[in-house]
Structure formats: structure tokens, C-alpha cells
Amino acid sequence: MNPVTQADAVALARGMTPAAQADAEHVDVAVFPPFCWLVPVAGVLEGTGVGLGAQDCYWERSGAYTGEVSAAMLAGWCGWVITGHSERRARFGETDQQVAHKAVAALEFGLSVIVCIGEREDELDSGQTETVCRRQLSAALQPLTADVVDRLVIAYEPVWAIGTGRNADPAHAGATMDVIRRRLDEAFGAEAAGRVRVLYGGSVNAANVTSYVELDSCDGCLVGGASLKVEEFSTMIGAVASVEAPER
């Protein structure tokens, strides 16, 4: 729920746009404000090349679902939506199946979707990272076919690294993203799976972002708190743009 005011949301979008445009040839940038600021932020971003997305969606097109926002509603304003964010799973009890329903709905209405997966701290400590991530990813992929891969992004987002300042060691992140890529290969075949972008998310900032995007399995980052600071986010965009993209 940041930024809290429309003025701050508009200022943040306007402030980071120059960095995104300067490096547009080398990096894709999208922002995901709260639902209530999507329309004013869309006005700021129009014609800039910066993508706009929502932080969540509901899978039904319409109906008696008070407080929910459907993918069909978002499609008029956004190009993107996030599903399965760790806070949605941990704080609101979203299941793997609900995340899959949301991803399917987003794709059905023409949105590109970032599906988030990741383990809790107790699962990390008990060596269950691969098991948990494969389970969550398999649930999301099960209803999908290879024709959606260009609009599908997977974010490895360990729950224990969200909002804690504790980021995953790049070796751990890289090993987990390798697991994700192998599961994508199994689901879609190597050629199609290679077109799915895989991101790291979890206490990413200007000081550590390069250590993730340099990994062979990583195509970018899902940025949280650091994206609320124009100067830091702009620095991160430049840092990511300076890293040569992996060949697939």
C-alpha cells in the first residue's frame, strides 16, 4: 500500500521515467502502483514505454465479489498484473490453485502476468526450497500452454526476504532459478521455456541488484521498497541495463 497519496504516486512515476527511457534499449521497466492510482499513473506513463501493472487481480470477470478487481477491469488500463505475491500467500491465505486461477484470468484478458513463488524461512531451513518452488510453479503452469510464454514471467521471491532487508545469497537464488528453468523446460519444451523471463525478488536494492542480474538464470528483478526511492530505483535501472542479457 505505497505510495499512500496520488501526488506521491504520480511524482514517483514521473521521477523514474527518464531513467527507464534512457535505457529502454537494454531493459524493460514496469511499475505496479495500488489500484486507486492506476489511472493517474497511466496518464503519466502514456507514450513513455514504461509498463503499468496491478498488484493483484480476481479470476472472475464480474459478479458479487465486493472489494475485488477483475483482470477484465484491469485490461483497459494495464499491460501487467502480479499474482501469488508472497504477502498475498502469507497474509491473505492464497493457495497455489487460487494463484493459478488468477494467472489464467490475466492471460485470458490479454495481460502479461508475473507469477511469484518462494519458500518460507522454516522451509528454507529444512531444505525444502526446491520442493516448495516446484509445487507452487507446477500449480501455476498446469493450466497453461506454450502459446502464452511470451506473456509469462516467474519471480522467485523467498518469503523470508520480503521486507526484511535480508536478501538471498546470489548462489542460492541462482540455484533456485535453475530449478525454475528446468520445470519450465518440462512444461513447455526448451525453446518455448527459454522465452519465459525469470526474476529475483526480495530486498533487492542498488547495492545488490547487479549480483542477481549477472546470474545466467536471471532476467531481472521484482523490486519492492527500493522502488519507492526515485534516485535508487533509477540507479538500479541503469545497473541492470549495463549487464549483458543471457542468451537462450
VOBA-1610 file (N, C-alpha, C; in pm, whole numbers, padded with zeros to 5 digits, always signed):
BEGIN
Met+00083-00120+00000Met+00000+00000+00000Met+00087+00125+00000Asn+00172+00134-00099Asn+00259+00251-00118Asn+00264+00286-00265Pro+00273+00417-00300Pro+00262+00535-00214Pro+00117+00554-00166Val+00103+00629-00056Val-00027+00646+00006Val-00111+00750-00069Thr-00046+00853-00124Thr-00123+00959-00189Thr-00105+00956-00340Gln-00206+01009-00410Gln-00198+01018-00555Gln-00081+01106-00597Ala-00059+01215-00527Ala+00051+01306-00563Ala+00185+01234-00557Asp+00204+01152-00453Asp+00331+01080-00441Asp+00345+00973-00549Ala+00234+00907-00582Ala+00238+00804-00687Ala+00275+00865-00822Val+00213+00978-00853Val+00240+01046-00979Val+00384+01097-00983Ala+00430+01154-00872Ala+00567+01206-00867Ala+00669+01093-00882Leu+00641+00979-00821Leu+00732+00866-00831Leu+00740+00815-00974Ala+00624+00802-01039Ala+00622+00755-01178Ala+00694+00854-01269Arg+00667+00982-01248Arg+00730+01084-01331Arg+00881+01089-01306Gly+00923+01066-01182Gly+01064+01076-01147Gly+01150+00965-01203Met+01093+00843-01212Met+01175+00731-01260Met+01171+00713-01411Thr+01077+00779-01476Thr+01062+00761-01620Thr+01186+00798-01701Pro+01256+00907-01671Pro+01374+00939-01752Pro+01479+00829-01754Ala+01501+00765-01640Ala+01600+00656-01636Ala+01553+00538-01720Ala+01425+00507-01713Ala+01371+00396-01792Ala+01382+00424-01941Gln+01353+00548-01980Gln+01361+00583-02122Gln+01505+00585-02171Ala+01596+00629-02086Ala+01737+00637-02126Ala+01795+00499-02155Asp+01745+00398-02084Asp+01798+00263-02101Asp+01698+00168-02165Ala+01600+00225-02236Ala+01491+00144-02292Ala+01540+00038-02389Glu+01654+00061-02453Glu+01707-00037-02549Glu+01758-00162-02479His+01790-00150-02350His+01856-00260-02279His+01776-00321-02165Val+01670-00254-02121Val+01596-00306-02007Val+01449-00267-02019Asp+01359-00359-01981Asp+01216-00331-01973Asp+01182-00293-01830Val+01103-00188-01813Val+01063-00141-01680Val+00911-00134-01674Ala+00855-00181-01565Ala+00711-00168-01540Ala+00692-00133-01394Val+00588-00056-01364Val+00558-00018-01227Val+00419-00069-01190Phe+00399-00097-01059Phe+00278-00161-01010Phe+00223-00085-00889Pro+00157+00028-00913Pro+00101+00106-00802Pro-00025+00042-00746Pro-00074+00091-00632Pro-00203+00044-00581Pro-00314+00068-00684Phe-00421-00010-00674Phe-00532+00000-00769Phe-00579+00144-00788Cys-00594+00219-00677Cys-00654+00352-00686Cys-00569+00453-00760Trp-00441+00422-00781Trp-00354+00516-00854Trp-00324+00469-00995Leu-00385+00363-01040Leu-00355+00313-01175Leu-00391+00415-01283Val-00506+00478-01272Val-00549+00570-01377Val-00459+00694-01383Pro-00432+00764-01272Pro-00342+00879-01284Pro-00200+00841-01326Val-00151+00729-01279Val-00016+00687-01320Val-00015+00649-01468Ala-00124+00589-01516Ala-00132+00558-01659Ala-00116+00684-01743Gly-00174+00795-01696Gly-00160+00921-01768Gly-00018+00969-01774Val+00056+00951-01664Val+00197+00991-01660Val+00282+00906-01754Leu+00251+00778-01760Leu+00336+00684-01835Leu+00302+00675-01984Glu+00190+00732-02024Glu+00147+00720-02163Glu+00256+00772-02259Gly+00294+00686-02353Gly+00392+00723-02452Gly+00537+00714-02406Thr+00560+00670-02281Thr+00697+00665-02230Thr+00766+00530-02255Gly+00687+00427-02282Gly+00744+00293-02296Gly+00754+00218-02166Val+00723+00283-02054Val+00724+00217-01923Val+00593+00142-01906Gly+00601+00015-01867Gly+00481-00066-01848Gly+00409-00033-01719Leu+00280-00064-01717Leu+00197-00041-01598Leu+00127-00170-01562Gly+00128-00203-01434Gly+00063-00325-01389Gly-00007-00308-01256Ala-00092-00404-01225Ala-00162-00409-01097Ala-00096-00512-01007Gln-00116-00494-00877Gln-00050-00581-00780Gln-00123-00714-00759Asp-00244-00725-00813Asp-00324-00845-00793Asp-00445-00837-00885Cys-00521-00944-00894Cys-00649-00942-00965Cys-00734-01056-00913Tyr-00862-01053-00951Tyr-00952-01164-00918Tyr-00983-01240-01047Trp-01016-01368-01033Trp-01029-01452-01154Trp-01165-01446-01220Glu-01269-01406-01148Glu-01400-01393-01211Glu-01407-01261-01288Arg-01478-01262-01402Arg-01486-01142-01484Arg-01567-01031-01416Ser-01677-01069-01349Ser-01764-00975-01281Ser-01850-01053-01183Gly-01928-00981-01104Gly-02017-01052-01013Gly-02016-00994-00873Ala-02078-01067-00781Ala-02092-01022-00643Ala-01968-01059-00562Tyr-01860-00991-00590Tyr-01731-01016-00523Tyr-01679-00883-00468Thr-01751-00829-00371Thr-01724-00694-00321Thr-01578-00677-00281Gly-01519-00569-00331Gly-01381-00537-00297Gly-01279-00593-00392Glu-01318-00684-00480Glu-01223-00743-00574Glu-01216-00662-00703Val-01106-00678-00775Val-01085-00613-00905Val-01047-00723-01004Ser-01124-00735-01110Ser-01102-00845-01204Ser-00996-00810-01308Ala-00941-00915-01369Ala-00847-00895-01479Ala-00913-00823-01595Ala-01042-00849-01615Ala-01115-00782-01723Ala-01121-00631-01700Met-01136-00589-01577Met-01137-00446-01544Met-01001-00384-01566Leu-00898-00456-01529Leu-00762-00403-01539Leu-00715-00390-01683Ala-00766-00475-01770Ala-00716-00481-01907Ala-00729-00349-01981Gly-00821-00264-01939Gly-00836-00135-02005Gly-00729-00034-01969Trp-00654-00062-01862Trp-00555+00034-01813Trp-00414-00021-01806Cys-00402-00151-01790Cys-00273-00213-01760Cys-00228-00309-01869Gly-00100-00337-01867Gly-00047-00443-01950Gly-00003-00562-01867Trp+00005-00542-01733Trp+00064-00642-01645Trp-00020-00662-01521Val+00001-00777-01456Val-00053-00800-01323Val+00038-00898-01250Ile+00047-00882-01120Ile+00122-00975-01035Ile+00024-01072-00970Thr+00058-01199-00967Thr-00022-01297-00894Thr+00069-01376-00800Gly+00014-01414-00685Gly+00087-01500-00593Gly+00197-01433-00516His+00194-01299-00507His+00296-01232-00427His+00300-01294-00288Ser+00420-01302-00230Ser+00435-01371-00102Ser+00345-01313+00007Glu+00322-01181+00002Glu+00234-01121+00102Glu+00090-01167+00083Arg+00048-01188-00042Arg-00087-01241-00067Arg-00097-01384-00014Arg+00006-01463-00037Arg+00004-01602+00010Arg+00009-01607+00163Ala+00102-01531+00223Ala+00126-01541+00367Ala+00021-01470+00451Arg-00020-01349+00409Arg-00110-01268+00491Arg-00258-01294+00460Phe-00288-01334+00338Phe-00428-01348+00298Phe-00464-01492+00262Gly-00371-01583+00282Gly-00401-01725+00269Gly-00426-01775+00129Glu-00374-01706+00027Glu-00396-01751-00110Glu-00329-01886-00134Thr-00399-01973-00199Thr-00349-02107-00227Thr-00284-02112-00365Asp-00211-02219-00389Asp-00150-02239-00521Asp-00257-02239-00630Gln-00372-02299-00602Gln-00478-02308-00701Gln-00539-02170-00729Gln-00556-02089-00627Gln-00609-01954-00649Gln-00512-01869-00731Val-00383-01883-00703Val-00284-01811-00782Val-00292-01853-00928Ala-00310-01982-00952Ala-00323-02032-01089Ala-00447-01976-01156His-00560-01971-01084His-00683-01914-01141His-00660-01769-01183Lys-00590-01693-01100Lys-00565-01552-01131Lys-00475-01539-01253Ala-00373-01623-01261Ala-00282-01617-01377Ala-00358-01648-01506Val-00442-01749-01502Val-00520-01786-01620Val-00610-01670-01663Ala-00678-01607-01566Ala-00768-01496-01597Ala-00691-01379-01657Ala-00575-01348-01599Ala-00495-01237-01651Ala-00455-01261-01795Leu-00409-01381-01824Leu-00368-01415-01960Leu-00488-01415-02055Glu-00602-01462-02007Glu-00722-01467-02091Glu-00763-01328-02138Phe-00743-01228-02052Phe-00784-01092-02087Phe-00669-01008-02143Gly-00564-01076-02190Gly-00459-01010-02264Gly-00349-00947-02182Leu-00348-00970-02052Leu-00243-00914-01967Leu-00122-01005-01966Ser-00006-00946-01943Ser+00113-01025-01910Ser+00113-01044-01759Val+00163-01157-01713Val+00150-01190-01571Val+00284-01229-01511Ile+00309-01178-01391Ile+00424-01219-01309Ile+00371-01311-01201Val+00408-01436-01206Val+00368-01533-01104Val+00481-01545-01003Cys+00452-01517-00877Cys+00553-01522-00773Cys+00549-01656-00700Ile+00666-01709-00674Ile+00679-01831-00594Ile+00795-01813-00498Gly+00795-01892-00390Gly+00906-01883-00297Gly+00874-01948-00164Glu+00979-01988-00093Glu+00964-02063+00031Glu+00966-01971+00154Arg+00904-02019+00263Arg+00912-01952+00392Arg+01047-01983+00458Glu+01076-01912+00567Glu+01204-01932+00634Glu+01218-02073+00691Asp+01109-02127+00749Asp+01118-02262+00804Asp+01139-02365+00693Glu+01083-02338+00575Glu+01103-02428+00462Glu+01245-02418+00408Leu+01301-02297+00410Leu+01441-02281+00373Leu+01531-02359+00468Asp+01507-02342+00598Asp+01592-02405+00699Asp+01583-02557+00698Ser+01470-02610+00654Ser+01453-02756+00649Ser+01486-02815+00512Gly+01545-02734+00425Gly+01590-02783+00295Gly+01480-02810+00196Gln+01367-02741+00208Gln+01253-02767+00120Gln+01236-02666+00006Thr+01335-02581-00016Thr+01321-02476-00117Thr+01279-02532-00252Glu+01351-02633-00302Glu+01320-02687-00435Glu+01181-02750-00437Thr+01146-02825-00334Thr+01015-02892-00328Thr+00902-02790-00331Val+00915-02686-00249Val+00810-02585-00240Val+00797-02509-00372Cys+00910-02468-00429Cys+00905-02389-00552Cys+00851-02471-00669Arg+00889-02597-00677Arg+00836-02681-00785Arg+00686-02701-00767Arg+00640-02718-00643Arg+00496-02736-00621Arg+00418-02612-00661Gln+00464-02497-00615Gln+00393-02373-00647Gln+00396-02345-00797Leu+00511-02368-00859Leu+00523-02342-01002Leu+00440-02440-01083Ser+00441-02565-01044Ser+00364-02666-01118Ser+00215-02634-01116Ala+00165-02586-01002Ala+00023-02549-00994Ala-00009-02436-01090Ala+00081-02339-01102Ala+00057-02225-01191Ala+00067-02265-01337Leu+00157-02356-01369Leu+00180-02395-01508Leu+00079-02496-01559Gln+00019-02573-01469Gln-00066-02686-01511Gln-00175-02646-01611Pro-00244-02531-01592Pro-00350-02497-01689Pro-00300-02419-01810Leu-00171-02394-01821Leu-00119-02308-01927Leu-00060-02388-02043Thr-00057-02327-02159Thr+00003-02388-02277Thr+00115-02298-02328Ala+00197-02351-02417Ala+00317-02282-02461Ala+00289-02153-02536Asp+00166-02133-02583Asp+00138-02012-02660Asp+00131-01886-02574Val+00141-01900-02441Val+00138-01781-02353Val+00275-01743-02300Val+00380-01814-02339Val+00509-01794-02273Val+00564-01653-02288Asp+00533-01586-02397Asp+00585-01450-02415Asp+00520-01351-02320Arg+00410-01390-02256Arg+00343-01302-02160Arg+00352-01355-02018Leu+00442-01452-01997Leu+00456-01515-01866Leu+00594-01485-01807Val+00594-01439-01683Val+00717-01414-01608Val+00704-01486-01474Ile+00812-01549-01430Ile+00814-01615-01300Ile+00912-01538-01211Ala+00866-01502-01091Ala+00952-01432-00996Ala+00980-01524-00878Tyr+01110-01554-00857Tyr+01148-01626-00735Tyr+01158-01522-00624Glu+01069-01535-00527Glu+01052-01434-00424Glu+01045-01503-00287Pro+01161-01535-00229Pro+01158-01604-00100Pro+01086-01521+00006Val+00992-01584+00075Val+00909-01511+00172Val+00995-01448+00281Trp+01101-01518+00321Trp+01184-01469+00430Trp+01268-01347+00393Ala+01269-01311+00264Ala+01347-01195+00220Ala+01261-01074+00189Ile+01129-01084+00206Ile+01039-00975+00169Ile+01024-00878+00285Gly+01071-00755+00264Gly+01056-00651+00364Gly+01141-00669+00487Thr+01237-00762+00481Thr+01319-00790+00598Thr+01458-00729+00589Gly+01497-00686+00468Gly+01634-00641+00448Gly+01732-00756+00431Arg+01682-00879+00441Arg+01767-00997+00426Arg+01746-01052+00286Asn+01842-01029+00198Asn+01829-01079+00061Asn+01892-01216+00049Ala+01847-01293-00049Ala+01901-01427-00071Ala+02043-01420-00124Asp+02127-01508-00078Asp+02261-01519-00136Asp+02246-01547-00285Pro+02323-01478-00370Pro+02307-01499-00514Pro+02323-01646-00556Ala+02409-01720-00487Ala+02426-01862-00521Ala+02296-01939-00496His+02230-01909-00383His+02102-01974-00353His+01996-01932-00454Ala+01990-01803-00483Ala+01892-01754-00580Ala+01915-01817-00717Gly+02043-01824-00758Gly+02074-01882-00888Gly+02037-02029-00896Ala+02065-02103-00790Ala+02031-02247-00788Ala+01880-02266-00796Thr+01805-02180-00727Thr+01659-02192-00729Thr+01603-02153-00865Met+01658-02050-00926Met+01612-02011-01059Met+01649-02117-01163Asp+01756-02190-01141Asp+01788-02305-01227Asp+01679-02412-01216Val+01630-02434-01095Val+01519-02529-01073Val+01396-02482-01150Ile+01367-02353-01142Ile+01252-02296-01213Ile+01266-02318-01363Arg+01384-02296-01416Arg+01405-02312-01560Arg+01389-02458-01603Arg+01436-02549-01519Arg+01418-02691-01554Arg+01270-02728-01555Arg+01193-02674-01460Arg+01050-02704-01457Arg+00979-02643-01577Leu+01021-02524-01618Leu+00964-02462-01738Leu+00995-02546-01862Asp+01117-02599-01870Asp+01153-02687-01981Asp+01061-02808-01987Glu+01034-02867-01869Glu+00947-02984-01863Glu+00806-02950-01911Ala+00761-02829-01877Ala+00622-02790-01909Ala+00605-02751-02055Phe+00703-02679-02112Phe+00683-02618-02243Phe+00783-02661-02349Gly+00888-02732-02311Gly+00996-02760-02404Gly+01098-02648-02398Ala+01222-02679-02433Ala+01332-02586-02413Ala+01315-02455-02488Glu+01270-02461-02614Glu+01263-02339-02695Glu+01160-02242-02637Ala+01041-02291-02609Ala+00937-02203-02554Ala+00973-02157-02413Ala+01024-02248-02333Ala+01060-02213-02195Ala+01166-02105-02191Gly+01254-02103-02289Gly+01359-02001-02294Gly+01306-01861-02311Arg+01179-01848-02352Arg+01119-01716-02372Arg+01048-01666-02246Val+01038-01751-02144Val+00980-01709-02017Val+01089-01638-01935Arg+01060-01517-01891Arg+01157-01445-01810Arg+01145-01487-01663Val+01259-01500-01599Val+01265-01538-01457Val+01333-01424-01381Leu+01268-01378-01275Leu+01317-01266-01196Leu+01351-01312-01055Tyr+01435-01232-00987Tyr+01454-01248-00843Tyr+01390-01132-00772Gly+01321-01158-00661Gly+01263-01052-00579Gly+01285-01082-00432Gly+01321-00980-00356Gly+01341-00999-00213Gly+01453-00912-00160Ser+01417-00793-00108Ser+01515-00699-00054Ser+01624-00664-00155Val+01581-00645-00281Val+01674-00601-00386Val+01694-00451-00374Asn+01819-00407-00389Asn+01847-00263-00385Asn+01962-00231-00480Ala+02001-00106-00483Ala+02104-00063-00577Ala+02238-00130-00549Ala+02261-00167-00424Ala+02389-00227-00388Ala+02402-00372-00430Asn+02288-00444-00441Asn+02299-00588-00469Asn+02235-00632-00600Val+02166-00541-00672Val+02090-00583-00789Val+02179-00648-00896Thr+02299-00596-00914Thr+02387-00650-01019Thr+02424-00795-00991Ser+02438-00830-00863Ser+02478-00967-00829Ser+02371-01068-00870Tyr+02247-01023-00887Tyr+02141-01113-00932Tyr+02130-01116-01084Val+02129-01000-01146Val+02109-00998-01291Val+02230-01051-01367Glu+02342-01067-01300Glu+02458-01131-01363Glu+02445-01283-01368Leu+02350-01339-01294Leu+02330-01484-01293Leu+02272-01529-01427Asp+02319-01644-01477Asp+02274-01692-01608Asp+02124-01717-01613Ser+02065-01755-01499Ser+01922-01790-01497Ser+01832-01671-01473Cys+01888-01554-01446Cys+01809-01439-01403Cys+01795-01336-01515Asp+01671-01292-01538Asp+01643-01193-01642Asp+01612-01055-01585Gly+01611-01040-01455Gly+01578-00910-01396Gly+01530-00928-01253Cys+01473-00821-01198Cys+01433-00824-01057Cys+01295-00765-01036Leu+01226-00817-00936Leu+01100-00762-00888Leu+01134-00682-00763Val+01124-00551-00772Val+01178-00461-00670Val+01067-00413-00578Gly+01092-00416-00449Gly+00993-00372-00351Gly+01021-00232-00300Gly+01064-00221-00175Gly+01082-00093-00110Gly+01176+00002-00181Ala+01280-00051-00244Ala+01377+00035-00312Ala+01316+00109-00429Ser+01206+00058-00484Ser+01142+00125-00598Ser+01066+00250-00556Leu+01050+00273-00425Leu+00981+00391-00377Leu+01073+00511-00365Lys+01201+00491-00395Lys+01301+00598-00390Lys+01348+00624-00532Val+01311+00740-00588Val+01338+00767-00728Val+01485+00750-00763Glu+01572+00808-00683Glu+01715+00802-00715Glu+01767+00660-00712Glu+01729+00583-00611Glu+01778+00446-00600Glu+01721+00359-00712Phe+01592+00374-00740Phe+01532+00292-00846Phe+01594+00327-00981Ser+01617+00454-01005Ser+01680+00496-01130Ser+01821+00438-01142Thr+01894+00436-01031Thr+02028+00376-01030Thr+02021+00227-01063Met+01919+00160-01009Met+01902+00017-01034Met+01873-00010-01181Ile+01791+00075-01242Ile+01760+00058-01384Ile+01887+00065-01466Gly+01971+00163-01437Gly+02097+00177-01508Gly+02190+00060-01485Ala+02192+00009-01362Ala+02279-00105-01331Ala+02236-00230-01407Val+02105-00254-01412Val+02055-00371-01484Val+02083-00357-01634Ala+02065-00236-01687Ala+02086-00213-01829Ala+02231-00236-01871Ser+02323-00221-01776Ser+02465-00236-01808Ser+02511-00381-01815Val+02426-00474-01771Val+02461-00616-01771Val+02412-00681-01900Glu+02498-00753-01965Glu+02460-00819-02090Glu+02358-00928-02063Ala+02252-00926-02140Ala+02144-01024-02122Ala+02194-01163-02158Pro+02150-01266-02084Pro+02188-01404-02116Pro+02127-01449-02248Glu+02198-01533-02319Glu+02146-01587-02445Glu+02072-01716-02419Arg+01950-01728-02479Arg+01873-01852-02463Arg+01815-01892-02597
//
